[in-house]
Amino acid sequence: MTRKTFCVMLTPPGRGAIASVLVDGPRAAEFAGRFFRSAGGKPLAGYALDAIAFGRWDFGPGEDLVACRRSEHRVEIHCHGGQAAVGALLESLAMAGCQTVSWTEWLANQPEDRIQSQAALALAHAPTERTAAILLDQFSGAFGSAINEVLRLLEFSDANSVAAARTSLEALQSRVPLGRHLTEPFLVALAGRPNVGKSSLINALVGYRRSIVSDQPGATRDIVTAATALAGWPVEIADTAGLRPTEDSLEHAGVRRAEQTLRDADARVLVFDASARWSGDDQALVDAWPDALAVHNKIDLPRAAGPTRPAGIDTSTITMAGIDKLADALISRLAPNPPPPGAPMPFRASHFEAIAEAGQCLSHGDLPGALAALRSLL
């Protein structure tokens, strides 16, 4: 089947000083050469690879631009960023026979290195510098090399090689939970009885006022979220409705949503008022969510006497005591084993599924199935 020739807008849409268009495919130089007129009269195909050619585009307003043959099947064109100039350029290439596609469509279907293309797409959505650095390692070949090494071991098919391949797959599998959050934030849910200071605590964690702060119970009836980064990891913190029995239908719906958010969260924080006596409702909340991190807030107020509280982190949103400790505790739960620089990391659903399938196949002695699952990534 003959490969098509595409034209791809590489710069964002809208007005700009410069726009960049890529012509990619077996007839790239031919199609671009139909309209490009160099200042010296030399045809585009006559320029050496990577040589910059200045000229005009013989279509529409006839804009000055530069063109560069990056390879035998790729031509870059850099023109004025105005919409009319870009529109005429794309229209002429489409008339010549190019298929116009978005940069995401183009990258996702590159035949050279599928994982590298996927990493480039993911990089465009990396929310923090830290996750971008990890994805850049994958773009540079870390994950692809790891998969190729596992395939090499499996192809030997002897017991030692298969055991080594299984160990490598297990290491990759252990990084799946973190790989899921290189482009999507972790979800941290705060819950507790009304008026314990959940909203103020979120404001302290994110560094700006995002949640509704009120001394009236039931002020937060819906899920309010705030995005932040903790130690370079993207985190969305959810301020849930106060958990208490209520006859108010709206507040009751908020409590149900709060409980669902707790179930969905990557980490849960139960907030208690250190100035209020420990109650049976407080203990019931701890018993219902035993894996949650307990926070005893409002330590700037006199501490209440009464039953012994469970261990937790003492905080104050007035003095900011304990806020850094809480952030550190959350990161230790969300990203307990951050990868070293250059480490392979699966980062797409297809990666997670193929690694899991290959591991299951090996556990059942199905070597061909494991090979097929991993080869599907490449």
VEXDREN-2710 file (C-alpha; in Angstrom, 1 decimal):
% VEXDREN-2710
k/r/px/py/pz
1/MET/0.0/0.0/0.0
2/THR/1.4/3.4/-1.0
3/ARG/2.1/5.7/1.9
4/LYS/0.3/9.0/1.8
5/THR/1.9/12.4/1.9
6/PHE/0.6/14.6/4.7
7/CYS/0.8/18.3/5.6
8/VAL/0.9/19.1/9.3
9/MET/0.6/22.4/11.0
10/LEU/3.2/22.3/13.8
11/THR/2.6/25.6/15.4
12/PRO/-0.6/26.5/17.4
13/PRO/-3.5/27.9/15.5
14/GLY/-4.2/31.6/15.5
15/ARG/-2.1/34.7/14.7
16/GLY/1.7/34.5/15.3
17/ALA/4.9/35.8/13.9
18/ILE/5.9/32.5/12.3
19/ALA/4.0/29.4/11.3
20/SER/5.7/26.1/10.7
21/VAL/4.2/23.4/8.3
22/LEU/5.6/20.0/7.7
23/VAL/5.1/18.1/4.5
24/ASP/5.7/14.4/5.2
25/GLY/5.5/11.5/2.8
26/PRO/7.1/10.0/-0.3
27/ARG/6.0/13.0/-2.5
28/ALA/6.8/15.7/0.0
29/ALA/9.5/17.4/-2.1
30/GLU/7.4/17.1/-5.3
31/PHE/4.3/18.7/-3.8
32/ALA/6.2/21.5/-2.0
33/GLY/8.3/22.1/-5.1
34/ARG/5.2/22.8/-7.2
35/PHE/4.7/26.1/-5.3
36/PHE/8.1/27.0/-3.9
37/ARG/10.2/29.5/-6.0
38/SER/13.7/30.0/-4.6
39/ALA/15.2/33.5/-4.8
40/GLY/18.0/32.1/-7.0
41/GLY/15.8/30.0/-9.2
42/LYS/17.0/26.7/-7.9
43/PRO/14.3/24.0/-7.6
44/LEU/13.6/22.8/-4.0
45/ALA/14.6/19.2/-4.9
46/GLY/18.1/20.5/-5.9
47/TYR/18.9/21.7/-2.3
48/ALA/20.9/19.5/0.0
49/LEU/19.2/18.0/3.0
50/ASP/19.1/20.5/5.9
51/ALA/20.0/23.4/3.6
52/ILE/17.8/26.5/4.2
53/ALA/16.1/27.8/1.0
54/PHE/14.7/31.3/0.8
55/GLY/12.0/32.1/-1.7
56/ARG/8.3/32.7/-2.3
57/TRP/5.2/30.5/-2.4
58/ASP/3.5/30.8/-5.7
59/PHE/-0.1/30.6/-4.6
60/GLY/-2.5/33.1/-3.1
61/PRO/-0.7/36.3/-1.8
62/GLY/2.7/34.8/-2.7
63/GLU/4.4/35.1/0.7
64/ASP/8.1/35.1/1.3
65/LEU/9.1/32.1/3.3
66/VAL/11.9/29.5/3.9
67/ALA/11.9/25.8/3.1
68/CYS/14.1/23.0/4.2
69/ARG/14.3/19.4/3.1
70/ARG/14.9/17.5/6.3
71/SER/15.0/14.1/4.7
72/GLU/14.1/12.5/1.4
73/HIS/10.4/12.5/2.5
74/ARG/10.1/15.5/4.8
75/VAL/10.0/19.2/4.0
76/GLU/9.7/22.0/6.6
77/ILE/8.1/25.3/5.5
78/HIS/8.3/28.4/7.8
79/CYS/6.1/31.3/6.7
80/HIS/4.4/34.4/8.1
81/GLY/2.1/33.4/10.9
82/GLY/-1.0/35.3/9.6
83/GLN/-4.0/33.2/9.0
84/ALA/-4.3/34.2/5.3
85/ALA/-0.7/33.1/4.6
86/VAL/-1.0/29.8/6.5
87/GLY/-4.5/29.1/4.9
88/ALA/-3.1/29.6/1.4
89/LEU/-0.2/27.4/2.1
90/LEU/-2.3/24.5/3.4
91/GLU/-4.9/25.0/0.7
92/SER/-2.3/24.7/-2.1
93/LEU/-0.7/21.6/-0.6
94/ALA/-4.1/20.0/-0.3
95/MET/-4.8/20.8/-4.0
96/ALA/-1.5/19.2/-4.9
97/GLY/-2.5/16.0/-3.2
98/CYS/-1.4/16.2/0.5
99/GLN/-3.7/15.0/3.2
100/THR/-4.0/17.6/6.0
101/VAL/-3.9/16.1/9.5
102/SER/-3.4/17.5/13.0
103/TRP/0.0/17.2/14.6
104/THR/-1.4/14.7/17.1
105/GLU/-2.8/12.4/14.3
106/TRP/0.5/12.6/12.5
107/LEU/2.6/11.8/15.6
108/ALA/0.4/8.9/16.7
109/ASN/0.8/7.2/13.3
110/GLN/4.6/7.6/12.8
111/PRO/6.0/4.3/11.6
112/GLU/9.6/4.9/12.7
113/ASP/9.2/4.6/16.5
114/ARG/5.7/4.2/17.9
115/ILE/6.7/4.6/21.5
116/GLN/8.7/7.7/20.8
117/SER/5.7/9.2/19.0
118/GLN/3.5/8.4/21.9
119/ALA/6.0/10.0/24.3
120/ALA/6.1/13.1/22.2
121/LEU/2.3/13.3/22.5
122/ALA/2.4/12.7/26.2
123/LEU/5.1/15.4/26.6
124/ALA/2.7/18.0/25.2
125/HIS/0.4/17.2/28.1
126/ALA/3.0/16.9/30.9
127/PRO/1.7/19.1/33.8
128/THR/5.0/19.5/35.7
129/GLU/8.7/19.7/34.9
130/ARG/9.3/16.5/36.8
131/THR/6.8/14.5/34.8
132/ALA/8.1/16.1/31.6
133/ALA/11.6/15.0/32.5
134/ILE/10.4/11.4/32.9
135/LEU/8.5/11.5/29.6
136/LEU/11.6/12.9/27.9
137/ASP/13.5/9.9/29.0
138/GLN/10.9/7.7/27.3
139/PHE/11.0/9.9/24.2
140/SER/14.8/9.3/24.2
141/GLY/14.2/5.5/24.3
142/ALA/14.2/4.3/27.9
143/PHE/10.9/2.4/27.7
144/GLY/11.3/1.2/24.2
145/SER/14.8/-0.1/25.0
146/ALA/13.5/-2.0/28.0
147/ILE/10.8/-3.7/26.0
148/ASN/13.3/-4.6/23.3
149/GLU/15.5/-6.1/25.9
150/VAL/12.7/-8.2/27.4
151/LEU/11.8/-9.4/23.9
152/ARG/15.5/-10.3/23.3
153/LEU/15.5/-12.4/26.5
154/LEU/12.3/-14.1/25.7
155/GLU/13.5/-15.0/22.2
156/PHE/16.3/-17.0/23.8
157/SER/13.5/-19.1/25.5
158/ASP/15.9/-20.8/28.0
159/ALA/14.9/-20.9/31.6
160/ASN/17.5/-18.3/32.8
161/SER/16.5/-15.8/30.1
162/VAL/12.8/-16.2/30.7
163/ALA/13.4/-15.7/34.4
164/ALA/15.4/-12.5/33.7
165/ALA/12.6/-11.3/31.4
166/ARG/10.0/-11.9/34.1
167/THR/12.0/-9.9/36.6
168/SER/12.2/-7.0/34.1
169/LEU/8.5/-7.1/33.5
170/GLU/7.8/-7.1/37.2
171/ALA/9.9/-4.0/37.6
172/LEU/8.0/-2.3/34.8
173/GLN/4.7/-3.4/36.3
174/SER/5.7/-1.9/39.7
175/ARG/6.0/1.5/37.9
176/VAL/2.5/1.4/36.4
177/PRO/0.8/3.3/39.3
178/LEU/3.2/6.2/38.8
179/GLY/3.1/6.0/35.0
180/ARG/-0.6/6.6/35.1
181/HIS/0.0/10.0/36.6
182/LEU/2.7/11.5/34.3
183/THR/-0.1/13.3/32.4
184/GLU/-3.0/12.9/34.8
185/PRO/-2.9/14.2/38.4
186/PHE/-3.1/12.1/41.5
187/LEU/-6.4/12.6/43.3
188/VAL/-6.3/13.4/47.0
189/ALA/-9.6/13.5/48.8
190/LEU/-10.1/15.4/52.1
191/ALA/-13.0/14.3/54.3
192/GLY/-14.2/14.9/57.8
193/ARG/-17.1/16.2/59.8
194/PRO/-18.4/19.7/59.0
195/ASN/-16.3/22.7/60.2
196/VAL/-13.1/20.8/60.9
197/GLY/-11.1/23.1/58.5
198/LYS/-10.9/21.0/55.3
199/SER/-11.3/24.0/53.1
200/SER/-8.7/26.0/54.9
201/LEU/-6.3/23.0/54.8
202/ILE/-6.7/22.8/51.0
203/ASN/-6.0/26.5/50.7
204/ALA/-2.9/26.1/52.7
205/LEU/-1.7/23.1/50.6
206/VAL/-2.2/24.8/47.2
207/GLY/-1.1/28.2/48.4
208/TYR/-4.1/30.2/47.4
209/ARG/-7.7/30.5/48.3
210/ARG/-9.7/28.0/46.2
211/SER/-12.2/26.4/48.6
212/ILE/-15.1/28.0/50.4
213/VAL/-14.2/28.8/54.0
214/SER/-17.0/29.2/56.5
215/ASP/-17.7/28.5/60.1
216/GLN/-21.2/27.2/59.2
217/PRO/-21.6/23.4/59.1
218/GLY/-22.4/22.1/55.6
219/ALA/-20.9/25.0/53.8
220/THR/-19.3/22.7/51.2
221/ARG/-22.1/20.7/49.6
222/ASP/-20.3/19.6/46.5
223/ILE/-16.8/18.5/45.5
224/VAL/-14.5/21.5/45.1
225/THR/-11.1/20.7/43.6
226/ALA/-7.8/22.5/43.3
227/ALA/-4.8/21.6/41.2
228/THR/-1.3/21.9/42.6
229/ALA/2.1/20.1/42.4
230/LEU/3.7/18.4/45.4
231/ALA/7.4/17.7/45.1
232/GLY/6.9/18.0/41.3
233/TRP/4.1/15.5/41.0
234/PRO/0.7/16.8/39.7
235/VAL/-2.0/16.5/42.4
236/GLU/-5.7/17.4/42.4
237/ILE/-7.0/17.9/45.9
238/ALA/-10.8/17.4/46.5
239/ASP/-12.6/19.3/49.3
240/THR/-15.6/17.1/50.0
241/ALA/-18.8/17.8/51.8
242/GLY/-18.7/17.3/55.6
243/LEU/-19.6/13.7/56.5
244/ARG/-22.5/13.7/58.9
245/PRO/-26.1/12.5/59.0
246/THR/-28.4/15.1/57.5
247/GLU/-32.0/15.6/56.5
248/ASP/-31.1/18.3/53.9
249/SER/-31.4/16.6/50.5
250/LEU/-28.7/18.7/48.9
251/GLU/-26.3/18.1/51.7
252/HIS/-27.1/14.4/51.6
253/ALA/-26.3/14.3/47.9
254/GLY/-23.0/16.0/48.7
255/VAL/-22.2/13.4/51.4
256/ARG/-22.8/10.6/48.8
257/ARG/-20.5/12.3/46.3
258/ALA/-17.9/12.8/49.0
259/GLU/-17.9/9.0/49.8
260/GLN/-17.6/8.2/46.1
261/THR/-14.7/10.6/45.8
262/LEU/-13.0/8.9/48.8
263/ARG/-13.3/5.5/47.1
264/ASP/-11.9/6.9/43.8
265/ALA/-9.0/8.8/45.4
266/ASP/-5.3/7.8/45.2
267/ALA/-4.9/9.0/48.8
268/ARG/-7.4/9.9/51.5
269/VAL/-7.0/12.4/54.3
270/LEU/-9.4/12.5/57.3
271/VAL/-9.5/15.9/58.9
272/PHE/-10.4/16.3/62.6
273/ASP/-10.7/19.3/64.9
274/ALA/-8.0/19.1/67.6
275/SER/-9.9/21.7/69.6
276/ALA/-13.1/19.5/69.8
277/ARG/-13.6/16.4/71.9
278/TRP/-13.0/13.1/70.1
279/SER/-16.3/11.5/69.3
280/GLY/-17.8/8.3/68.3
281/ASP/-18.5/9.7/64.9
282/ASP/-14.8/10.5/64.5
283/GLN/-13.8/7.0/65.4
284/ALA/-16.4/5.6/63.0
285/LEU/-14.8/7.6/60.2
286/VAL/-11.4/6.2/61.1
287/ASP/-12.8/2.7/61.2
288/ALA/-14.5/3.2/57.8
289/TRP/-11.3/4.4/56.1
290/PRO/-8.5/2.6/57.8
291/ASP/-5.9/3.4/55.1
292/ALA/-6.5/7.2/55.3
293/LEU/-4.0/9.7/56.7
294/ALA/-5.4/11.3/59.9
295/VAL/-4.9/15.0/60.3
296/HIS/-5.7/16.8/63.6
297/ASN/-6.3/20.4/62.6
298/LYS/-6.6/23.7/64.5
299/ILE/-3.8/23.1/66.9
300/ASP/-3.5/26.8/67.3
301/LEU/-6.5/26.5/69.6
302/PRO/-6.5/24.9/73.0
303/ARG/-6.5/21.1/72.6
304/ALA/-9.6/19.3/73.8
305/ALA/-9.4/16.8/76.6
306/GLY/-11.0/13.4/76.2
307/PRO/-10.5/10.0/74.6
308/THR/-7.1/9.3/73.0
309/ARG/-6.9/10.2/69.3
310/PRO/-5.4/8.0/66.7
311/ALA/-1.9/8.9/65.5
312/GLY/-1.8/11.5/62.8
313/ILE/-0.3/14.9/61.7
314/ASP/-1.0/18.0/63.7
315/THR/-1.7/21.1/61.6
316/SER/-2.8/24.7/61.8
317/THR/-3.8/26.7/58.8
318/ILE/-3.3/29.9/60.9
319/THR/0.3/29.3/61.8
320/MET/1.0/26.8/58.9
321/ALA/2.4/24.3/61.4
322/GLY/2.4/20.8/60.0
323/ILE/1.5/21.8/56.4
324/ASP/4.9/20.8/55.0
325/LYS/4.8/17.5/57.0
326/LEU/1.4/16.8/55.5
327/ALA/2.6/17.4/52.0
328/ASP/5.6/15.1/52.5
329/ALA/3.3/12.4/53.9
330/LEU/1.1/12.6/50.9
331/ILE/4.0/12.3/48.5
332/SER/5.3/9.3/50.4
333/ARG/2.0/7.6/49.7
334/LEU/1.5/8.8/46.1
335/ALA/5.0/8.3/44.8
336/PRO/7.0/6.2/47.3
337/ASN/9.6/5.0/44.8
338/PRO/10.3/7.7/42.2
339/PRO/12.3/6.4/39.3
340/PRO/16.0/7.4/38.9
341/PRO/16.9/9.6/35.8
342/GLY/16.8/7.5/32.6
343/ALA/14.6/4.7/34.0
344/PRO/12.0/3.1/31.8
345/MET/8.5/4.0/32.6
346/PRO/5.2/2.8/31.0
347/PHE/3.0/5.8/30.5
348/ARG/0.0/4.8/28.3
349/ALA/-3.0/2.4/28.9
350/SER/-1.8/0.2/26.0
351/HIS/1.6/-0.1/27.8
352/PHE/0.0/-1.1/31.1
353/GLU/-2.2/-3.7/29.4
354/ALA/0.5/-5.3/27.3
355/ILE/2.9/-5.6/30.3
356/ALA/0.1/-7.2/32.4
357/GLU/-0.8/-9.5/29.6
358/ALA/2.8/-10.6/29.0
359/GLY/3.2/-11.2/32.7
360/GLN/0.1/-13.4/32.8
361/CYS/1.2/-15.3/29.7
362/LEU/4.6/-16.1/31.3
363/SER/2.9/-17.2/34.5
364/HIS/1.0/-19.8/32.4
365/GLY/4.1/-20.8/30.4
366/ASP/2.7/-19.1/27.2
367/LEU/5.9/-17.7/25.7
368/PRO/4.4/-16.9/22.3
369/GLY/1.5/-15.0/23.9
370/ALA/4.0/-12.9/26.0
371/LEU/6.0/-12.2/22.8
372/ALA/2.9/-11.1/20.9
373/ALA/1.7/-8.8/23.7
374/LEU/5.0/-7.0/23.9
375/ARG/5.6/-6.8/20.2
376/SER/2.2/-5.1/19.9
377/LEU/3.8/-2.1/21.6
378/LEU/6.4/-1.7/18.9
END
